[in-house]
Amino acid sequence: MNPKFQMLLFHGTSTLGLPKILKQGLKPRRGNKSNWELAESRPDMVYLTTVYPLYFAACCIEKRGRLAVVEIDVSKLDDKNFYPDEDFIAQAIARQEHKSLMEIHAEIKNDLEGYQQYWNLSLTTMGICCHRGPITPDHFTRYAVIDQHKRPALVFDMMSPSITSVNYRLRAEYYRNFIKWVMGDLEELPQLIEIKTNRTWLPKQMKIKALDHWEKESASREGIEVFKL
């Protein structure tokens, strides 16, 4: 792999499927139902991200499941198996050709092989890419489990992203810091950091309440467990 991309990527999922993932690795869904009904994912791909695993985990949890985020060292994976996320290509072409996203999404998804060389651009400008074929457990470094019932405020905030290049450009640091905090690598939540550094437009009284709220959220690790592999 190009040294520039020797990085950690993440996959968001549910704890219901986590034991199988830890034992057998991350596998494409194949014939299983996609989590995205309006724009189904490729059945031969595993989707990875640098910034949105918490959002994807929150989208796929079921009533009995909890959120899970798997951290993956991709440095030993073959570049040839990485592809851009089809949404990245579709959004770019939709802007250029003045078409609706849904109008071209299926076509792009079916012809993703023709855009393989843009996988790194998809990752560095929208924070998402995909890997063709399974990723074995020996590439996993850690995983985190989040109990949405014990941390509803965090989960609610995880559901806010708009998965676009514009949002990535504006908010990538925020989402990276969110992951770092969940993994235990950052002392303060990004919500708290933004309030303390005046990167929020909240009125004074709302800011005081938000500061108190996120200080409490940031100081607590209740409902969050991180496991090294």
SULVEN-V89697 format. One record per pair of residues at least 6 apart in sequence whose ideal C-beta (glycine too) atoms are under 6 Angstrom apart, sorted by the first residue. I is the first residue (numbers start at 1). J is the second residue. D is the distance in Angstrom with one decimal. If there is no record, write none. Layout:
i=I j=J d=D
i=I j=J d=D
This chain:
i=1 j=75 d=5.6
i=1 j=79 d=5.5
i=6 j=75 d=4.0
i=8 j=71 d=5.5
i=9 j=48 d=4.2
i=9 j=72 d=5.0
i=9 j=74 d=5.2
i=10 j=49 d=5.7
i=10 j=53 d=3.7
i=10 j=69 d=5.6
i=10 j=71 d=5.8
i=11 j=26 d=5.8
i=11 j=48 d=5.8
i=11 j=70 d=4.7
i=12 j=53 d=3.7
i=12 j=56 d=3.4
i=12 j=57 d=3.3
i=12 j=69 d=5.5
i=13 j=57 d=5.9
i=13 j=68 d=5.0
i=14 j=60 d=5.4
i=14 j=61 d=4.8
i=14 j=65 d=3.8
i=15 j=65 d=5.0
i=15 j=66 d=4.4
i=15 j=68 d=4.9
i=15 j=145 d=5.8
i=16 j=65 d=4.2
i=18 j=68 d=4.8
i=25 j=134 d=5.0
i=25 j=135 d=5.5
i=25 j=136 d=4.3
i=25 j=137 d=5.0
i=26 j=46 d=4.7
i=26 j=135 d=4.4
i=27 j=134 d=4.5
i=28 j=43 d=5.9
i=28 j=44 d=4.8
i=28 j=45 d=5.5
i=28 j=46 d=5.8
i=29 j=43 d=5.4
i=30 j=43 d=5.3
i=34 j=40 d=4.0
i=34 j=41 d=5.1
i=35 j=60 d=4.8
i=39 j=105 d=5.1
i=42 j=109 d=6.0
i=44 j=132 d=5.8
i=45 j=130 d=3.9
i=45 j=132 d=5.7
i=46 j=131 d=4.7
i=46 j=135 d=5.7
i=47 j=130 d=4.8
i=48 j=129 d=5.7
i=49 j=127 d=5.5
i=49 j=128 d=4.8
i=50 j=127 d=4.9
i=51 j=127 d=3.9
i=51 j=172 d=5.4
i=51 j=175 d=3.8
i=51 j=176 d=5.8
i=52 j=161 d=5.8
i=53 j=69 d=4.5
i=54 j=158 d=4.3
i=55 j=158 d=5.3
i=55 j=161 d=4.9
i=57 j=67 d=4.0
i=57 j=69 d=5.7
i=58 j=67 d=5.9
i=58 j=155 d=5.5
i=58 j=158 d=4.7
i=58 j=159 d=5.5
i=61 j=67 d=5.7
i=66 j=145 d=5.6
i=66 j=147 d=5.2
i=67 j=146 d=4.2
i=67 j=148 d=5.9
i=68 j=145 d=5.3
i=69 j=144 d=4.7
i=70 j=140 d=5.8
i=70 j=143 d=4.7
i=71 j=141 d=4.8
i=71 j=142 d=4.5
i=72 j=139 d=5.3
i=72 j=140 d=5.9
i=73 j=139 d=5.5
i=73 j=141 d=5.3
i=81 j=131 d=5.4
i=81 j=132 d=4.8
i=81 j=133 d=5.8
i=82 j=119 d=4.1
i=82 j=129 d=5.7
i=82 j=131 d=5.8
i=83 j=112 d=5.4
i=83 j=116 d=5.3
i=83 j=119 d=5.2
i=83 j=130 d=5.1
i=84 j=115 d=5.5
i=84 j=118 d=4.5
i=84 j=119 d=4.9
i=84 j=122 d=3.4
i=85 j=122 d=5.2
i=85 j=128 d=4.1
i=85 j=129 d=5.9
i=85 j=130 d=5.8
i=86 j=108 d=5.1
i=86 j=109 d=4.4
i=86 j=112 d=5.6
i=88 j=122 d=4.1
i=88 j=126 d=4.7
i=89 j=108 d=4.9
i=89 j=115 d=5.0
i=90 j=101 d=5.6
i=90 j=104 d=5.6
i=90 j=105 d=4.8
i=90 j=108 d=4.5
i=93 j=104 d=5.9
i=94 j=101 d=5.0
i=94 j=104 d=6.0
i=119 j=129 d=4.9
i=122 j=129 d=4.9
i=123 j=129 d=4.4
i=125 j=165 d=5.1
i=126 j=165 d=4.9
i=126 j=168 d=5.0
i=127 j=168 d=4.9
i=140 j=229 d=5.0
i=142 j=228 d=5.3
i=143 j=227 d=5.5
i=144 j=182 d=5.3
i=144 j=183 d=5.8
i=144 j=226 d=4.8
i=145 j=225 d=4.9
i=146 j=224 d=5.4
i=147 j=223 d=3.7
i=148 j=155 d=4.4
i=150 j=222 d=5.5
i=150 j=223 d=3.1
i=151 j=223 d=4.5
i=153 j=217 d=5.8
i=174 j=190 d=4.6
i=177 j=186 d=5.7
i=177 j=190 d=4.0
i=178 j=190 d=5.4
i=180 j=186 d=3.8
i=181 j=189 d=5.1
i=183 j=226 d=5.7
i=184 j=226 d=5.2
i=188 j=218 d=5.0
i=189 j=214 d=5.9
i=189 j=218 d=4.2
i=191 j=214 d=4.5
i=192 j=214 d=4.2
i=192 j=218 d=4.8
i=194 j=200 d=5.2
i=195 j=210 d=5.8
i=195 j=211 d=5.1
i=202 j=210 d=5.9
